[in-house]
Amino acid sequence: MKVIIIEDEKPAARRLGRMLNELSIEPLTMLHSVEEAVNWFVNNEHPDLIFLDIQLSDGLSFEIFDEVEIESAIIFTTAYDEYALKAFKLNSVDYLLKPIDSDELEYAVQKFKNFYNTKENVTFDLNQLKNIISNNSGNANNYKKRFTVKIGQHIKMISTASIECFYSENKATNIHTIDNRNYLIDDTLDNLVDKLQPETFFRVSRKYVVNINAIKDIISYTNSRLKLILQSYSESDIIVSRERVRDFKNWIG
């Protein structure tokens, strides 16, 4: 099975590559932009399956199909679940919501193999999907996709999709990531709220902004508040303040 990854965040692409290796799949290549993908498709035999991020550094990945006719099957990868779910209802093989879960990846690959083995035609309505993105993403391209932090003499890039929460402590703002690490950033929670995708991140209190994909459990708490349990964060209790509970419930749907 010939597979490629199109993902502009290189750490995320490498992580997906490692996860595919565990399924005995070796990606042919990893591409990181619309321009790079178009050039590759023009000069190479097309793969059986593409893992396709919706938003790339130089535009929406659908622009690739404006330049090159591609018949490969597609599994979408995205951090924006509000339209990923709609994309899934089209005729793509599947979609994977970042951060990608290994079990969901294995299921999606098996689903493709079932299509491939039965020679079932897997296509999708590109124009319809473009309309979904245009109508639902709003200013999604303007929201931050990564943060940079300084560690000694090194600069580390952190994908927004890998962040469980932002929190304020001792008048400083920190990032907590899905691999249970904390990083200091030069920003305030007030400023961050406008830079983050509102369907993915919500400010639950003066101290915390949380990623909806990191919420493991929601527990009733005193004074009509809610307590959140995240996948790895355990520094202190995350409490949804009473005045934000109604908006929080609307946010989680």
PLY file of the C-alpha trace (Angstrom):
ply
format ascii 1.0
element vertex 253
property float x
property float y
property float z
element edge 252
property int vertex1
property int vertex2
end_header
0.00 0.00 0.00
1.47 3.33 -1.10
0.81 6.17 1.34
1.87 9.82 1.63
1.33 12.42 4.35
0.47 16.05 3.59
0.81 18.01 6.84
2.41 21.43 7.35
3.37 20.84 10.98
6.49 18.71 10.70
6.38 17.29 14.25
2.78 16.18 13.64
3.79 14.64 10.29
6.66 12.74 11.88
4.40 11.52 14.68
1.85 10.24 12.16
4.68 8.60 10.23
5.81 6.74 13.35
2.25 5.64 14.09
1.93 4.28 10.55
5.26 2.46 10.95
3.73 0.65 13.91
1.03 -0.56 11.51
3.76 -1.78 9.12
3.13 1.11 6.72
6.06 3.17 5.45
4.96 6.55 3.99
6.55 7.34 0.64
7.05 10.98 1.59
5.85 13.80 3.80
4.78 17.02 2.11
4.20 20.29 3.95
2.58 22.82 1.62
0.23 23.17 -1.34
3.12 24.11 -3.63
5.29 21.20 -2.51
2.39 18.74 -2.92
1.52 19.95 -6.42
5.14 19.60 -7.54
5.35 16.10 -6.08
2.12 14.89 -7.73
3.23 16.24 -11.11
6.47 14.29 -10.95
5.52 11.07 -9.16
3.11 8.17 -9.41
0.12 8.88 -7.21
-0.30 6.81 -4.03
-3.17 4.60 -2.96
-3.92 6.71 0.10
-3.28 10.30 1.22
-3.35 11.52 4.81
-4.39 15.10 4.15
-4.34 18.03 6.56
-7.03 20.53 5.61
-5.12 23.71 6.37
-1.54 24.02 5.13
0.95 26.83 5.57
0.22 28.36 2.15
-3.53 27.70 1.88
-6.24 25.07 2.05
-5.13 21.67 0.82
-8.03 21.58 -1.65
-6.04 24.00 -3.80
-3.87 21.00 -4.69
-6.81 19.52 -6.60
-7.25 22.71 -8.59
-3.83 22.07 -10.10
-3.61 18.27 -10.30
-6.20 15.57 -10.92
-5.82 13.06 -8.10
-7.64 9.75 -7.79
-6.06 8.60 -4.54
-8.26 7.82 -1.54
-8.10 10.39 1.26
-8.16 10.30 5.04
-8.53 13.85 6.33
-6.57 15.03 9.37
-7.70 18.19 11.12
-7.79 20.05 14.40
-11.09 21.70 13.49
-13.83 19.28 14.37
-16.69 21.63 13.51
-16.24 20.91 9.83
-14.26 17.69 9.97
-17.42 15.94 11.03
-19.19 17.36 8.01
-16.34 16.36 5.72
-16.65 12.82 7.01
-20.25 12.72 5.81
-18.95 13.11 2.28
-17.30 10.21 0.49
-13.81 10.41 1.95
-12.56 7.23 3.59
-12.49 8.78 7.06
-11.22 11.73 9.08
-8.87 11.85 12.07
-9.15 14.60 14.64
-5.84 15.85 16.01
-4.11 14.83 18.17
-4.50 11.54 16.32
-5.37 8.50 18.41
-3.57 5.25 17.51
-6.74 3.14 17.68
-8.64 5.56 15.45
-5.75 5.56 12.99
-5.73 1.76 12.86
-9.50 1.74 12.31
-9.24 4.29 9.48
-6.47 2.31 7.76
-8.50 -0.89 8.02
-11.50 0.93 6.64
-9.43 1.98 3.63
-8.17 -1.58 3.15
-11.76 -2.78 3.08
-12.55 -0.27 0.34
-9.34 -1.12 -1.52
-9.82 -4.89 -1.34
-13.37 -4.67 -2.63
-12.30 -2.16 -5.31
-15.04 0.15 -4.11
-14.69 3.61 -5.60
-13.81 6.21 -2.97
-14.38 9.76 -4.16
-15.46 13.02 -2.62
-17.27 16.15 -3.78
-14.46 18.72 -3.79
-16.70 21.71 -4.44
-19.07 20.75 -1.64
-16.17 20.31 0.76
-14.72 23.70 -0.22
-18.08 25.28 0.54
-18.16 23.60 3.95
-14.74 24.98 4.80
-15.58 28.47 3.53
-18.84 28.60 5.44
-17.56 27.16 8.70
-13.94 28.14 9.13
-14.50 31.89 9.30
-11.12 33.37 10.11
-9.61 29.97 10.91
-6.52 30.77 8.85
-5.84 33.68 11.21
-5.80 31.56 14.36
-2.45 30.39 15.68
-1.39 26.91 14.60
1.81 26.83 16.64
3.68 28.60 19.42
7.42 29.01 19.85
9.15 28.75 23.22
12.78 29.27 24.14
14.55 26.43 25.95
18.09 27.47 26.78
19.69 28.37 23.45
17.05 26.47 21.48
13.70 27.49 19.98
10.98 24.82 20.16
7.83 24.85 18.03
4.67 23.56 19.70
1.61 22.70 17.62
-1.59 24.25 18.94
-3.30 20.88 18.49
-0.84 19.34 20.99
-1.73 21.83 23.75
-4.07 20.63 26.50
-4.41 23.97 28.21
-2.95 27.38 28.86
-2.72 28.49 32.48
-1.65 31.51 34.47
0.66 31.06 37.43
2.69 33.63 39.39
1.75 36.32 36.85
3.18 34.19 34.02
1.42 32.24 31.25
2.24 28.60 30.59
1.42 25.91 28.04
0.70 22.34 29.09
1.03 19.78 26.27
-0.39 16.32 25.67
3.01 14.77 26.47
2.72 16.23 30.01
5.23 19.06 29.62
4.97 22.71 30.66
6.42 25.69 28.81
6.51 29.38 29.66
5.26 31.74 26.93
5.46 35.50 26.60
1.76 36.32 26.40
-1.33 36.77 28.56
-4.51 34.72 28.67
-6.46 37.84 27.71
-4.46 38.14 24.49
-4.47 34.41 23.79
-8.25 34.11 23.66
-8.42 36.09 20.40
-5.60 34.06 18.84
-7.10 30.60 19.44
-9.77 28.71 17.48
-12.94 29.29 19.58
-14.47 25.90 18.71
-11.36 24.22 20.12
-10.31 26.44 23.03
-12.41 27.97 25.81
-11.47 30.15 28.75
-13.07 28.39 31.70
-11.78 30.79 34.36
-9.38 33.65 34.90
-6.60 31.09 35.22
-7.29 28.49 32.50
-7.96 28.12 28.77
-8.64 24.49 27.83
-8.64 22.43 24.64
-11.94 20.57 24.14
-10.07 17.53 22.79
-8.10 17.24 26.05
-11.13 16.99 28.35
-11.28 13.52 29.89
-14.09 14.07 32.40
-16.47 16.78 33.64
-17.59 16.62 37.27
-20.25 18.63 39.13
-18.56 20.86 41.70
-19.62 23.13 44.54
-21.60 26.35 43.98
-22.95 25.22 40.58
-19.48 25.01 39.12
-17.80 22.25 37.10
-14.47 20.50 37.59
-12.53 19.37 34.51
-10.16 16.42 34.29
-7.74 16.65 31.37
-5.76 13.85 29.78
-2.47 14.60 31.55
-2.63 17.92 33.40
-2.62 17.44 37.19
-0.90 20.51 38.60
-4.09 21.77 40.27
-7.88 21.60 39.92
-9.39 23.17 36.79
-12.72 24.68 37.78
-15.20 26.25 35.37
-16.21 29.46 37.10
-19.90 29.79 37.89
-20.45 32.71 35.51
-18.92 30.72 32.64
-20.74 27.41 33.18
-23.65 28.19 30.81
-21.33 29.28 27.98
-19.12 26.27 28.63
-22.08 23.88 28.31
-23.07 25.56 25.04
-19.46 25.29 23.85
-19.22 21.55 24.42
-22.57 21.12 22.63
0 1
1 2
2 3
3 4
4 5
5 6
6 7
7 8
8 9
9 10
10 11
11 12
12 13
13 14
14 15
15 16
16 17
17 18
18 19
19 20
20 21
21 22
22 23
23 24
24 25
25 26
26 27
27 28
28 29
29 30
30 31
31 32
32 33
33 34
34 35
35 36
36 37
37 38
38 39
39 40
40 41
41 42
42 43
43 44
44 45
45 46
46 47
47 48
48 49
49 50
50 51
51 52
52 53
53 54
54 55
55 56
56 57
57 58
58 59
59 60
60 61
61 62
62 63
63 64
64 65
65 66
66 67
67 68
68 69
69 70
70 71
71 72
72 73
73 74
74 75
75 76
76 77
77 78
78 79
79 80
80 81
81 82
82 83
83 84
84 85
85 86
86 87
87 88
88 89
89 90
90 91
91 92
92 93
93 94
94 95
95 96
96 97
97 98
98 99
99 100
100 101
101 102
102 103
103 104
104 105
105 106
106 107
107 108
108 109
109 110
110 111
111 112
112 113
113 114
114 115
115 116
116 117
117 118
118 119
119 120
120 121
121 122
122 123
123 124
124 125
125 126
126 127
127 128
128 129
129 130
130 131
131 132
132 133
133 134
134 135
135 136
136 137
137 138
138 139
139 140
140 141
141 142
142 143
143 144
144 145
145 146
146 147
147 148
148 149
149 150
150 151
151 152
152 153
153 154
154 155
155 156
156 157
157 158
158 159
159 160
160 161
161 162
162 163
163 164
164 165
165 166
166 167
167 168
168 169
169 170
170 171
171 172
172 173
173 174
174 175
175 176
176 177
177 178
178 179
179 180
180 181
181 182
182 183
183 184
184 185
185 186
186 187
187 188
188 189
189 190
190 191
191 192
192 193
193 194
194 195
195 196
196 197
197 198
198 199
199 200
200 201
201 202
202 203
203 204
204 205
205 206
206 207
207 208
208 209
209 210
210 211
211 212
212 213
213 214
214 215
215 216
216 217
217 218
218 219
219 220
220 221
221 222
222 223
223 224
224 225
225 226
226 227
227 228
228 229
229 230
230 231
231 232
232 233
233 234
234 235
235 236
236 237
237 238
238 239
239 240
240 241
241 242
242 243
243 244
244 245
245 246
246 247
247 248
248 249
249 250
250 251
251 252
